[in-house]
């Protein structure tokens, strides 16, 4: 290789190594600040995440969280706690740039950044308002621009995956929210047949069908383990989903809470393709949900609740009331 090219390559590598060393030193030296160290988690009332033109708003209602945008629905507390814990522990380190023209380089401009605003019950203004950009050093190191300031900073404590969640990833997926230890009874109606499962001292007693204890136990576990597979599109309606005449109704009663699940029609799939989902709704929740058709069919089969014995046919909607 030409000695001049070799020298130039060595100079470039040395410069890159020096830049990496400087960035690492800036990120780890003990000059960082924790802007939210005095904020009490119990006082947090709202979290707003703006990313790729979509605004996800999560608001505290009593002891639980609810999504109010882009749709209204129940929220899984786990991802909310995950991002709140990270945000409360965020540390702002050294300044990386003070030039607004550099914002695109750090992805902290509005077009590409993830903007987080955190509110408490004590103020109408956010206690934190910042634009998180691209990764800097390490899995939880990002560039950050605070809304009220010009500079871009190195920030640590928040990982990219915590900012990349789509709205549906915050929504509640559990259906029953009743565990086996507190379960008292399950009522199921399928194809006009009523089945009652009650807890007894020796397990469960069943009325309305004849089923082996093993199958009943398995059916109970599958009912309690039902989860939302996906969420219906904005264009789907309750009437179009067949929930005015559900093909399957399941009521679960526990010592502390109860849940009623209605299952309607299959969601239309692409032309010529059978849909894997059934429309469903849960009491106390306005969202239109999608459940696995296979999971529902397996529960009905275990309990032998089909009107046509020996034939596995899709669940049918209840017949419409006769007109007089």
C-alpha positions as CSV (number, residue, x, y, z in Angstrom):
1,X,0.0,0.0,0.0
2,X,1.1,3.6,-0.7
3,X,2.8,4.9,2.5
4,X,0.8,8.1,2.2
5,X,-2.5,6.2,2.1
6,X,-1.3,4.1,5.0
7,X,-0.5,7.2,7.0
8,X,-3.9,8.7,6.2
9,X,-5.7,5.5,7.2
10,X,-3.8,5.4,10.5
11,X,-4.7,9.1,11.1
12,X,-8.4,8.4,10.5
13,X,-8.4,5.4,12.8
14,X,-6.6,7.4,15.5
15,X,-9.1,10.2,15.2
16,X,-12.0,7.8,15.5
17,X,-10.4,6.2,18.5
18,X,-9.9,9.6,20.1
19,X,-13.5,10.6,19.4
20,X,-14.8,7.4,21.0
21,X,-12.6,8.0,24.0
22,X,-13.8,11.5,24.4
23,X,-17.5,10.5,24.1
24,X,-17.0,7.7,26.6
25,X,-15.3,10.1,29.0
26,X,-18.1,12.6,28.6
27,X,-20.7,10.0,29.2
28,X,-19.2,8.5,32.4
29,X,-17.6,11.4,34.2
30,X,-19.4,12.4,37.3
31,X,-21.0,15.6,36.1
32,X,-24.5,14.3,35.3
33,X,-27.7,15.6,36.9
34,X,-30.9,13.9,37.7
35,X,-33.7,16.3,36.9
36,X,-36.5,14.1,38.2
37,X,-34.8,12.9,41.4
38,X,-37.3,14.8,43.6
39,X,-40.4,13.7,41.7
40,X,-42.6,11.2,43.6
41,X,-43.9,8.4,41.4
42,X,-47.2,8.5,43.4
43,X,-47.8,12.1,42.2
44,X,-47.3,11.3,38.5
45,X,-50.6,11.8,36.7
46,X,-49.9,11.7,33.0
47,X,-47.3,10.5,30.5
48,X,-47.3,11.7,26.9
49,X,-45.2,10.1,24.2
50,X,-45.0,11.6,20.7
51,X,-43.3,9.5,18.1
52,X,-43.5,9.3,14.3
53,X,-46.6,11.5,14.3
54,X,-48.5,9.4,16.8
55,X,-49.3,10.7,20.3
56,X,-49.7,8.1,23.1
57,X,-51.3,9.6,26.2
58,X,-51.5,7.6,29.4
59,X,-53.3,9.0,32.4
60,X,-53.6,7.9,36.0
61,X,-57.2,7.1,37.1
62,X,-57.2,6.1,40.8
63,X,-54.7,3.3,41.2
64,X,-54.6,2.3,37.6
65,X,-53.5,3.7,34.2
66,X,-55.7,4.3,31.1
67,X,-54.9,5.2,27.6
68,X,-56.7,8.3,26.3
69,X,-55.0,8.7,23.0
70,X,-54.8,7.5,20.2
71,X,-57.7,5.4,21.6
72,X,-59.3,4.9,25.0
73,X,-58.5,1.6,26.6
74,X,-57.2,-0.2,29.6
75,X,-53.4,-0.3,30.1
76,X,-50.9,-2.9,31.1
77,X,-49.1,-1.4,34.1
78,X,-45.8,-3.3,33.4
79,X,-44.6,-1.3,30.3
80,X,-45.8,2.0,32.0
81,X,-43.9,1.2,35.2
82,X,-40.8,0.3,33.0
83,X,-40.7,3.6,31.2
84,X,-41.5,5.6,34.4
85,X,-38.8,4.0,36.4
86,X,-36.3,4.7,33.6
87,X,-37.4,8.3,33.2
88,X,-37.3,9.1,36.9
89,X,-33.7,7.8,37.0
90,X,-32.5,9.6,33.8
91,X,-29.2,11.4,34.2
92,X,-28.2,14.3,32.0
93,X,-24.5,14.4,31.3
94,X,-22.2,16.5,29.2
95,X,-23.2,18.9,26.4
96,X,-22.7,17.4,23.0
97,X,-23.7,20.4,20.9
98,X,-25.2,23.9,21.3
99,X,-25.9,24.4,17.6
100,X,-29.6,23.9,16.6
101,X,-28.3,23.1,13.1
102,X,-26.9,19.9,14.6
103,X,-30.3,18.6,15.8
104,X,-30.8,16.3,12.8
105,X,-27.4,14.8,13.3
106,X,-28.4,13.7,16.8
107,X,-32.0,13.0,15.8
108,X,-33.4,15.3,18.4
109,X,-35.4,17.5,16.1
110,X,-39.2,17.1,16.1
111,X,-39.3,15.0,12.8
112,X,-37.3,12.1,14.2
113,X,-37.1,12.4,18.0
114,X,-39.3,10.7,20.6
115,X,-40.8,13.5,22.8
116,X,-41.6,12.6,26.3
117,X,-43.7,14.8,28.6
118,X,-44.3,13.9,32.2
119,X,-47.0,15.5,34.4
120,X,-47.8,15.4,38.1
121,X,-50.9,16.2,40.0
122,X,-49.2,19.3,41.4
123,X,-48.9,21.3,38.1
124,X,-50.6,21.8,34.8
125,X,-47.1,22.2,33.1
126,X,-45.0,19.1,32.5
127,X,-42.2,18.5,35.0
128,X,-40.2,17.0,32.2
129,X,-40.3,17.8,28.5
130,X,-37.5,16.4,26.3
131,X,-36.7,15.1,22.9
132,X,-34.8,11.8,22.9
133,X,-32.7,11.1,19.8
134,X,-30.4,8.4,18.5
135,X,-28.3,6.1,20.6
136,X,-25.0,7.5,21.9
137,X,-22.9,5.0,23.9
138,X,-24.2,1.8,25.6
139,X,-27.7,0.4,25.5
140,X,-29.2,3.1,27.7
141,X,-27.3,6.1,26.5
142,X,-29.1,8.6,24.2
143,X,-28.8,12.1,23.0
144,X,-31.4,14.4,24.6
145,X,-32.6,18.0,24.0
146,X,-34.8,19.6,26.6
147,X,-37.7,21.5,25.1
148,X,-36.8,24.7,27.0
149,X,-33.1,24.7,26.1
150,X,-30.9,24.8,23.0
151,X,-28.1,22.3,23.8
152,X,-28.0,18.6,23.0
153,X,-26.8,16.5,25.9
154,X,-25.7,13.0,26.6
155,X,-28.3,11.2,28.7
156,X,-28.3,7.8,30.3
157,X,-30.9,5.6,32.0
158,X,-33.4,5.3,29.2
159,X,-33.0,2.6,26.6
160,X,-34.2,2.8,23.0
161,X,-36.6,-0.1,23.3
162,X,-38.5,1.8,26.1
163,X,-39.1,4.6,23.6
164,X,-39.9,2.5,20.6
165,X,-43.2,1.0,21.9
166,X,-46.2,1.5,19.8
167,X,-49.6,2.5,21.4
168,X,-50.9,-1.1,21.3
169,X,-47.9,-2.3,23.3
170,X,-49.2,-0.4,26.3
171,X,-52.7,-1.9,26.1
172,X,-54.0,-4.5,28.5
173,X,-53.8,-8.1,27.0
174,X,-55.2,-10.1,29.9
175,X,-58.8,-10.9,29.6
176,X,-60.0,-12.3,32.9
177,X,-57.7,-10.7,35.5
178,X,-59.0,-13.4,37.8
179,X,-56.4,-15.9,39.1
180,X,-57.1,-19.6,39.9
181,X,-56.7,-19.1,43.7
182,X,-59.6,-16.6,43.8
183,X,-61.8,-18.2,41.2
184,X,-65.3,-19.1,42.4
185,X,-67.3,-19.9,39.3
186,X,-67.4,-19.8,35.5
187,X,-70.6,-19.7,33.4
188,X,-70.4,-20.5,29.7
189,X,-73.0,-20.3,27.0
190,X,-72.2,-21.8,23.6
191,X,-74.7,-22.6,20.8
192,X,-77.6,-22.3,23.2
193,X,-76.1,-24.6,25.8
194,X,-75.5,-23.3,29.4
195,X,-72.6,-24.7,31.4
196,X,-71.7,-23.9,35.0
197,X,-68.4,-24.7,36.6
198,X,-68.1,-24.1,40.3
199,X,-65.2,-24.5,42.7
200,X,-65.6,-27.3,45.3
201,X,-63.5,-28.8,48.0
202,X,-62.3,-31.5,45.7
203,X,-61.8,-29.3,42.5
204,X,-64.7,-28.2,40.3
205,X,-68.3,-29.4,39.9
206,X,-69.9,-29.0,36.5
207,X,-73.6,-28.8,35.5
208,X,-75.0,-28.7,31.9
209,X,-72.5,-31.2,30.4
210,X,-70.7,-34.4,31.1
211,X,-66.9,-33.9,31.0
212,X,-64.0,-35.6,32.6
213,X,-62.3,-33.7,35.6
214,X,-59.1,-33.5,33.6
215,X,-60.8,-31.7,30.7
216,X,-62.6,-29.4,33.0
217,X,-59.3,-28.5,34.8
218,X,-57.7,-27.8,31.4
219,X,-60.6,-25.7,30.2
220,X,-60.5,-23.6,33.4
221,X,-56.8,-23.0,32.9
222,X,-57.4,-22.0,29.3
223,X,-60.2,-19.7,30.1
224,X,-58.2,-17.9,32.8
225,X,-55.3,-17.7,30.5
226,X,-57.1,-16.1,27.6
227,X,-55.3,-13.1,26.1
228,X,-55.9,-10.5,23.5
229,X,-54.2,-11.5,20.3
230,X,-54.7,-8.1,18.5
231,X,-57.0,-5.1,18.4
232,X,-59.7,-4.4,15.9
233,X,-59.3,-1.7,13.3
234,X,-61.0,1.7,13.7
235,X,-63.4,0.8,10.9
236,X,-64.8,-2.2,12.8
237,X,-68.0,-1.8,14.7
238,X,-69.7,-3.7,17.4
239,X,-72.7,-4.5,15.3
240,X,-70.6,-5.6,12.4
241,X,-68.5,-7.8,14.8
242,X,-71.6,-9.8,15.7
243,X,-71.5,-8.9,19.4
244,X,-75.2,-8.1,19.5
245,X,-75.7,-11.9,19.0
246,X,-72.6,-13.5,20.5
247,X,-71.7,-17.1,19.6
248,X,-70.0,-17.5,22.9
249,X,-70.4,-15.9,26.4
250,X,-68.1,-16.6,29.3
251,X,-68.6,-15.1,32.8
252,X,-65.8,-15.5,35.3
253,X,-66.5,-14.7,39.0
254,X,-63.7,-14.3,41.5
255,X,-63.7,-13.3,45.1
256,X,-62.4,-9.8,44.3
257,X,-63.6,-9.2,40.7
258,X,-65.7,-10.6,37.9
259,X,-65.4,-10.5,34.1
260,X,-67.9,-11.1,31.3
261,X,-66.6,-12.0,27.8
262,X,-68.7,-11.9,24.6
263,X,-67.4,-13.4,21.4
264,X,-68.8,-12.5,18.0
265,X,-68.0,-13.2,14.4
266,X,-64.7,-14.1,12.8
267,X,-62.8,-11.1,11.6
268,X,-62.7,-11.2,7.8
269,X,-59.4,-12.2,6.4
270,X,-57.8,-11.6,3.0
271,X,-59.8,-13.1,0.2
272,X,-59.6,-16.9,0.3
273,X,-57.9,-17.0,3.7
274,X,-59.6,-18.1,6.9
275,X,-59.3,-15.5,9.7
276,X,-57.5,-16.7,12.8
277,X,-59.3,-14.2,15.0
278,X,-62.8,-13.7,16.5
279,X,-64.2,-10.3,17.6
280,X,-64.7,-10.0,21.3
281,X,-65.5,-7.5,24.1
282,X,-65.0,-7.5,27.8
283,X,-67.3,-5.9,30.4
284,X,-66.1,-2.5,31.6
285,X,-63.9,-2.1,28.5
286,X,-65.1,-0.2,25.4
287,X,-62.3,-1.5,23.1
288,X,-63.1,-4.0,20.3
289,X,-60.7,-6.9,20.8
290,X,-59.5,-9.9,18.7
291,X,-59.0,-13.3,20.3
292,X,-57.5,-16.4,18.8
293,X,-60.3,-18.6,17.3
294,X,-58.3,-21.7,18.0
295,X,-58.0,-20.9,21.7
296,X,-61.8,-20.4,21.9
297,X,-62.6,-23.5,19.9
298,X,-60.3,-25.6,22.1
299,X,-62.2,-24.5,25.3
300,X,-65.6,-25.4,23.7
301,X,-64.3,-28.7,22.6
302,X,-62.8,-29.6,26.0
303,X,-66.2,-29.0,27.6
304,X,-68.1,-30.8,24.8
305,X,-70.4,-27.8,24.4
306,X,-71.1,-28.1,20.7
307,X,-74.7,-28.7,19.7
308,X,-73.5,-31.1,17.0
309,X,-71.6,-33.9,18.7
310,X,-68.6,-35.4,16.9
311,X,-68.2,-32.6,14.4
312,X,-65.9,-29.7,14.9
313,X,-67.6,-26.8,13.3
314,X,-66.9,-23.1,13.9
315,X,-68.9,-21.4,16.7
316,X,-72.0,-19.9,15.4
317,X,-73.7,-16.7,16.4
318,X,-76.9,-17.0,18.5
319,X,-80.0,-16.9,16.4
320,X,-81.7,-13.6,15.9
321,X,-85.0,-13.1,17.8
322,X,-88.0,-14.1,15.8
323,X,-90.1,-11.2,14.4
324,X,-93.8,-11.3,15.2
